[in-house]
Amino acid sequence: MKILLLGEYSRLHNSLKEGLESLGHDVLLVGTGDNFKQYPSDIDVSSQLRKNFWLNKWWLAVYFLTGYNHFKKDIYKNIMKLVPELKNFDVVQLINEDPFAIYPEDEIDFLTHIFRQNKKVYLSACGEDSHVIQYYNDKKMRYSILTPFFEMPHLKSDFDFSYKYLREPYLKLHHLVTERIQALIPSDLDYAIPYQGHPKAAPMIPNPVNIDKIRFKVLKIDQKINIFFGINRNSYYKKGSHIVLEVLEKIQHEYSERVHIVLAENLPYNDYIKFYNDAHIFIDQLYSFDQGFNALEAMAAGKCVVTGAEKEFVEYYHLDKEVAVNGLPDAHRLYETIAQLIENPERIVEIGKNAREFIEKEHDYQKIAQKYLDTWQKTY
C-alpha cells in the first residue's frame, strides 16, 4: 500500500511508519517536527523563519505585539506547495484534526484538497481536539488535563491552547474532518473513552512502540535510586508538573541519601531519551488514565514508570501484573507512591521487567502496524 501520514506530535506516526515499512508498505510522513521536540519526517514543512536568528526575533516581536503568527502562515505556504504531490494514496492518516497546528481556516483549505485527492482518509484520535476537550470540559471523567484549570481558574491563559478547540473556527475544522474521514482511531483510553459511541470511532489501536530500537536493560540499583522527570513548559499544568515538582522537592528532603533526581526541560526528543537512560523511576503525566508515548518508550526500556495506569487501563488489558505505577494527581498520594517505591527497590526492578513484557505484547510496532492495516482495509 501507498500510505501518507500527515503530522507528528508524539512519535506515533514515526513508529507506525517504521512498522508499516517493515511489513513492505510505502510510507510518506510529512511533519513540522513539533517545535523543540524535532521529530523527524520525510518532508519537513516547518517554518524556515524560525531557523534564521533575526527573522525569528522579528516575527516573534510581531506576534507578541499583534497576535499575528507568521510562522503558521509559513507552514501553510509550505504544505500548499506539496498539494499536487499528495494525491492518490491508498490511505491518508491525520495525526490530529489540526495536523500542522496552523490557522484553522488554512488547515481547512489544505485538508479540503487532501480529501478531494484521496479516497480513504483516517484520523488518529491521540491528542486534544474539539470532541475530546468538550468531553473533558463537561467533567465526564474523574479527572483530565483540564482539572488544574477547574481547580485554579486564574490559570486561564495556560489553557488557551485547549479551549481554542471550542471556538467557532476550530469547530468548523472539526466538523469538516469528522464528516469527511472514513473513521477515527483512538490511541489510548484517554481518547477512546470520550469517543465511545461516536459514529466514526473505530476500535482503539494502542500506540506503536519500536521495540527493536529501544534497548531493554534489567534495572540494577547499587547505590542511589535515580528518578527522572521531563518538564514541558507548554503543558506544565496539564501534565501535572506542578504536583510532581512539589513532591520531588519533599522526596529530595526526606530521602537525600537514597535518591538522585534529574529534571530535564523542553529538550529535543533525541536529547530527552538520552537523559533518562540511567533512570530507575521515570515520572510522566499524571492527569491521564493510560500511558502517553514518552511513558511507553520508557517502559520499553525497562523503567519503572509512574504515570496514568488507572483501573480502566488494568481492566482493558486484563492485567495480573503491575506494569506501570498509577501516579494520581494528588501531592500527598503521589508522595506516598514514590516513597513506597524507594522503600522497596525490588519492586522497582520487577515493574521494569513487567513493563517491557507488556510493551512487547501490546505495543509492538509491527503488530500495531498490522492492526492499522486491518482497520484501514475495512469499510466504515
Secondary structure, 3 states (H helix, E strand, C coil): CEEEEECCCCCHHHHHHHHHHHCCCEEEEEECCCHHHCCCCCEECCCHHHHCHHHHHHHHHHHHHHCCCHHHHHHHHHHHHHHHHCCCCCEEEECCCCCCCCCHHHHHHHHHHHHHHCCCEEEEECCCCHHHHHHHHCCCCCCCCCHHHHHCHHHHHHHHHHHHHHCHHHHHHHHHHHHHCCEEEECCHHHHCCCCCCCCECCCCCCCECCCCCCCCCCCCCCCEEEEEEECHHHCCCCCHHHHHHHHHHHHHHCCCCEEEEEEECCCHHHHHHHCCCCCEEECCCCCCCCCHHHHHHHHCCCEEEECCCHHHHHHHCCCCCCCEECCCCHHHHHHHHHHHHHCHHHHHHHHHHHHHHHHHHCEHHHHHHHHHHHHHCCC
